Amino acid sequence: MDTTVDLDAFSSLVERPDESARRAAEERWQAADRPRGGLGRLEELGSWLASVQGRSPVLPISAPKVLLFAADHGVAALGVSRMPAEGGTAARVRAVLDGSAPVARLAARYGAQVRVVDVAVDADPAGFPDEVVAHRIRRGSGRIDVEDALTAQETVRAFRAGMAVADEEADAGTDLVLLGDLGVGSTTVAGVLVGALCGTDAAAVTGRGSGIDDRVWMVKCATIRDSLRRARPVLGDQLALLGATGGADFAAITGFLLQAAVRRLPVVLDGVVSAACALVAQRIAFRAPEWWRAGQSSGEPAQAKAYDRLTLTPLQDQGITMGEGVGALLALPLLQAAGDVLADEAPKPVVPAPPSGPKEQPKLPSAADLLRKL
């Protein structure tokens, strides 16, 4: 199997959101009989929605999807989390699937569907529905402070799995993705990636994650320090970096973010894991961050550094650190409000537009189209 991906292709395939639609949305705000800036951040969000939808007035968000990539990480065995290394991730996946997890309850309230993609949970795949394990790469990952998380072949498979998920969601009509993760030890991995890409030391990117005490924080910091030594030699190769000090979920999320941008599918980032993957994706396609919004600030130092590098401002600051897409999901009402208000606003006077036929939409390349070029 080919173990390479032409990452350079994304730089040309990822286009900027529609600037003319953004300007048209802003003109609608200005022409409406409202105080200028009266709706604050909602006006900026409405203009962003217009640009990513490529139309003004915008369409209200009608098919949001919470998308959770799940995987276990070898570094969890070092005790870097309060969550149990053995079975902890699998238990969280089951809680989401049976509807008892906070993200499942909130999604039901806000009218969003939830999808879990198991790419490397260290559990018997027979214990999950077929659609959950359809993109599984392996069970768990290597301990990144002493060994690679994935082989080169597994890294490419995970990256391509994320691309395939983006195509599936775009083809299914999802109009906004609320991106999250499920995995014990994942904030340690995220800290390594952010620290390597931002050129900082371990202490600057080591957060409290699952609510660890000072003793565990020191263990986590030492783990990130040792992992950074393994990350720095492969900084120039994003896939090698994801394989050496990332994991199947990090590779899959990175592939998803890039292909979602190609398919013009907007994404709301959640915690430090999705922020770290976004930072890797930015190195591959510099325009991709324009298709994303940061849902919340979790208080993790690595997340703050990633968002600063991405020039993304979190929509909320609720201090939510549990992952699972909860922080991204809580931003959904803001985006729904922005879409609803701008869709209903009308400049005065209203001038009927001349009749015209449907605008032909360009055919966007799927993951399969991209892979055929490799």
C-alpha positions in Angstrom: 0.0 0.0 0.0 1.2 3.5 -0.8 2.4 5.2 2.4 2.6 8.7 1.0 0.1 11.6 0.6 0.7 14.6 -1.6 0.0 17.2 1.1 1.0 20.0 -1.3 -2.3 19.4 -3.2 -4.3 20.9 -0.3 -2.6 24.2 -0.6 -4.2 24.8 -4.0 -7.5 22.9 -3.4 -8.4 24.8 -0.2 -9.9 28.1 -1.3 -10.9 31.1 0.8 -14.6 31.5 1.7 -16.7 33.7 -0.6 -15.6 37.2 0.1 -18.4 38.7 -2.0 -21.0 36.9 0.1 -19.4 38.2 3.2 -19.5 41.8 1.9 -23.2 41.3 0.9 -24.0 40.1 4.4 -22.3 43.1 5.9 -24.2 45.4 3.6 -27.4 43.8 4.7 -26.5 44.6 8.3 -25.7 48.2 7.5 -28.9 48.7 5.4 -31.2 47.2 8.1 -33.0 49.5 10.4 -30.8 48.6 13.4 -28.1 50.3 15.5 -24.8 49.7 13.9 -23.0 47.0 15.8 -26.0 46.5 17.9 -25.8 42.7 17.7 -22.1 42.6 18.5 -20.4 39.3 17.7 -23.5 37.9 16.0 -22.9 40.3 13.1 -19.4 38.9 12.5 -20.6 35.3 12.9 -23.4 36.0 10.4 -21.0 37.4 7.9 -18.7 34.3 8.3 -21.7 32.0 7.8 -22.5 33.9 4.6 -18.9 33.5 3.3 -18.7 29.8 4.1 -22.1 29.1 2.6 -21.3 31.3 -0.4 -24.6 33.1 -0.3 -26.4 36.1 1.2 -28.9 36.1 2.8 -27.6 33.1 4.7 -29.4 29.8 5.2 -30.2 29.0 8.8 -28.2 26.2 10.2 -30.4 23.1 9.8 -28.2 20.0 10.0 -25.4 20.5 12.6 -23.4 17.4 13.5 -21.2 16.7 16.6 -18.3 14.6 15.3 -16.2 12.8 17.9 -13.0 11.0 16.9 -12.1 8.4 19.6 -8.7 6.8 20.3 -6.5 5.6 23.1 -2.9 6.8 23.7 0.1 4.9 25.0 1.2 7.7 27.3 -1.9 7.2 29.4 -0.1 4.2 31.0 2.3 6.8 32.6 -0.6 8.1 34.7 -0.8 11.5 33.0 -4.6 11.7 33.5 -7.1 11.2 36.2 -9.1 9.0 33.9 -8.3 5.2 33.9 -5.8 4.3 31.1 -7.5 0.9 30.7 -11.1 1.1 29.5 -11.5 4.8 30.1 -12.0 5.8 26.5 -14.2 2.9 25.7 -16.5 3.8 28.6 -16.8 7.3 27.4 -17.7 6.1 23.9 -20.4 3.9 25.3 -21.8 6.8 27.4 -22.1 8.9 24.2 -23.7 6.1 22.3 -26.3 5.3 25.0 -27.1 9.0 25.4 -26.0 9.5 29.0 -22.9 11.6 28.3 -23.3 15.4 28.6 -22.6 15.9 24.9 -25.4 13.6 24.0 -27.9 15.3 26.2 -26.9 18.8 25.1 -27.0 17.7 21.4 -30.6 16.5 21.9 -31.5 19.9 23.4 -29.9 21.9 20.6 -31.1 19.7 17.7 -27.7 18.3 16.7 -26.9 14.7 15.7 -23.9 13.0 17.3 -21.4 10.7 15.4 -18.6 8.8 17.0 -15.7 7.6 14.8 -13.5 5.0 16.6 -10.0 5.1 15.0 -7.9 3.6 17.7 -9.9 2.8 20.9 -8.1 0.0 22.8 -11.2 -2.2 23.1 -12.8 -5.1 21.2 -14.4 -3.5 18.1 -17.3 -6.0 18.4 -18.5 -4.0 21.4 -19.4 -1.0 19.3 -21.8 -0.6 16.3 -20.3 -1.3 12.9 -20.7 2.3 11.8 -18.6 3.5 14.8 -15.6 1.2 14.0 -15.9 1.4 10.2 -12.7 3.6 10.1 -10.7 1.9 12.9 -7.0 1.8 12.2 -5.7 -0.1 15.2 -6.1 -0.6 19.0 -4.4 2.2 21.0 -1.1 3.8 20.0 2.6 3.7 20.9 4.0 5.6 23.9 5.2 8.7 22.2 7.9 9.6 24.7 9.9 6.4 23.7 8.3 5.2 20.4 6.2 6.2 17.5 2.5 6.4 17.9 1.8 4.9 14.5 3.7 3.3 11.6 4.0 5.4 8.4 1.3 3.2 6.8 -1.1 3.6 9.7 -0.6 7.4 9.7 -1.6 7.6 6.1 -4.6 5.3 6.6 -5.8 7.5 9.6 -5.3 10.7 7.6 -7.3 9.3 4.7 -10.0 8.0 7.1 -10.5 11.6 8.3 -10.7 12.7 4.7 -13.3 10.1 4.0 -15.4 11.1 7.0 -15.4 14.7 5.7 -16.7 13.5 2.4 -19.4 11.5 4.1 -20.6 14.4 6.1 -20.5 16.8 3.2 -22.4 14.3 1.0 -25.0 13.7 3.8 -25.9 17.4 3.9 -24.3 18.4 7.2 -24.0 22.1 7.2 -21.9 22.7 10.4 -19.5 20.3 12.2 -18.9 20.6 15.9 -15.6 18.8 16.2 -14.6 17.0 19.4 -12.6 14.0 20.7 -12.7 11.1 23.1 -9.4 9.8 24.5 -7.5 9.3 27.7 -4.1 11.0 27.5 -5.0 13.1 24.5 -4.2 16.5 26.0 -0.6 15.3 26.6 -0.3 14.4 22.9 -1.8 17.8 22.0 0.7 19.6 24.2 3.6 17.9 22.3 2.3 18.9 18.9 1.6 22.5 19.9 4.9 22.8 21.7 6.8 21.4 18.7 5.0 23.6 16.2 5.2 26.8 18.3 8.8 26.2 19.5 8.0 26.3 23.2 9.2 24.2 26.1 7.2 21.6 27.9 6.1 23.6 30.9 4.5 26.3 28.6 2.1 23.8 27.0 1.4 21.4 30.0 -2.1 22.0 31.3 -4.2 20.3 34.0 -6.2 18.3 31.5 -8.6 16.0 33.4 -8.0 18.0 36.6 -4.6 16.5 37.6 -2.7 17.6 40.8 0.8 19.0 41.0 2.5 15.6 41.2 0.8 14.3 38.1 1.4 17.6 36.3 5.1 17.1 36.8 4.9 13.6 35.3 2.9 15.0 32.4 5.4 17.8 31.9 8.3 15.3 31.8 6.4 13.1 29.3 5.8 16.1 27.0 9.5 17.1 27.4 10.7 13.7 26.3 8.2 13.5 23.5 9.3 17.0 22.2 12.8 15.6 21.7 11.3 13.0 19.4 9.1 15.5 17.6 11.6 18.2 16.7 13.6 16.1 14.1 10.4 15.5 12.0 8.9 19.0 12.2 9.3 19.5 8.5 7.1 16.5 7.6 3.6 16.8 9.0 2.7 13.2 8.4 5.9 12.0 10.1 5.1 14.3 13.0 1.6 12.9 13.4 3.0 9.4 13.3 5.9 10.0 15.7 4.2 12.0 18.4 0.5 12.1 17.5 -1.9 9.2 17.1 -4.6 7.9 14.9 -7.2 10.4 16.1 -4.8 13.3 15.5 -4.0 12.2 12.0 -7.6 11.5 11.2 -8.8 14.9 12.6 -6.1 16.7 10.6 -7.2 14.9 7.4 -10.8 15.7 8.2 -10.1 19.4 8.8 -8.3 19.8 5.4 -10.8 17.8 3.4 -13.7 19.6 5.1 -12.1 22.9 3.9 -11.9 21.5 0.4 -15.6 20.6 0.5 -16.5 24.0 2.0 -17.8 22.5 5.2 -17.5 24.8 8.2 -16.2 23.5 11.4 -16.3 24.6 15.0 -13.2 23.5 17.0 -13.6 22.3 20.6 -10.7 21.8 22.9 -6.9 21.5 22.8 -6.9 18.3 20.7 -8.8 19.9 17.7 -6.7 23.1 18.2 -3.5 21.1 17.9 -4.7 19.3 14.7 -5.8 22.6 13.3 -2.3 23.9 13.8 -0.9 20.9 11.9 -3.4 21.4 9.1 -2.5 25.1 8.9 1.0 24.1 8.1 -0.3 22.1 5.1 -2.9 24.6 3.8 -2.6 28.2 5.1 -6.1 29.2 4.0 -7.8 26.3 5.9 -8.4 28.2 9.2 -10.8 30.6 7.5 -13.3 27.7 7.4 -13.1 27.2 11.2 -14.2 28.9 14.3 -13.0 28.3 17.9 -15.9 27.3 20.0 -14.5 27.9 23.4 -11.4 28.5 25.6 -10.7 25.6 27.8 -8.0 27.2 29.8 -5.3 24.8 28.5 -2.1 26.7 27.7 -1.5 24.7 24.6 -4.9 25.6 23.2 -4.3 29.3 23.8 -0.9 29.1 22.0 -2.5 27.3 19.1 -5.4 29.8 18.7 -2.9 32.7 18.9 -0.9 31.1 16.0 -4.2 30.4 14.1 -5.5 33.9 14.8 -8.8 32.4 16.1 -10.7 34.0 18.9 -12.8 31.7 21.0 -16.5 32.4 21.0 -17.0 31.5 24.6 -14.9 31.0 27.8 -16.7 28.5 30.0 -13.5 26.7 31.1 -14.8 23.3 29.9 -11.9 20.8 29.8 -13.6 17.5 29.3 -13.5 17.4 25.5 -16.3 15.4 23.9 -17.2 18.4 21.8 -19.1 20.0 24.6 -17.4 23.4 24.3 -18.0 23.5 20.5 -21.6 22.4 21.0 -22.3 25.2 23.4 -21.3 27.7 20.6 -24.0 26.3 18.4 -26.8 28.5 19.7 -24.7 31.6 18.9 -24.2 30.5 15.3 -27.8 29.5 15.0 -28.8 32.9 16.3 -26.4 34.7 13.8 -27.8 32.7 10.9 -31.4 33.2 11.9 -31.1 36.9 12.4 -29.2 37.6 9.3 -31.5 35.4 7.3 -34.5 37.4 8.5 -32.9 40.8 8.2 -33.8 42.7 5.0 -32.4 46.0 3.7 -34.9 48.8 3.2 -36.4 49.2 0.7 -36.6 45.6 -0.5 -36.0 45.4 -4.3 -37.1 42.1 -5.8 -34.3 40.4 -7.6 -34.8 39.5 -11.3 -35.7 35.8 -11.9 -32.7 33.7 -12.7 -32.0 30.0 -13.1 -30.3 28.0 -10.4 -26.6 28.7 -10.0 -24.5 25.8 -11.1 -22.2 24.8 -8.2 -18.7 23.7 -8.9 -17.9 20.1 -8.4 -15.6 19.8 -5.3 -13.1 17.0 -5.2 -13.8 14.1 -2.9 -11.1 12.2 -1.0 -11.2 9.5 -3.7 -10.6 12.2 -6.4 -7.6 13.4 -4.4 -6.2 10.0 -3.8 -6.4 9.1 -7.5 -3.9 11.9 -8.2 -1.4 10.5 -5.7 
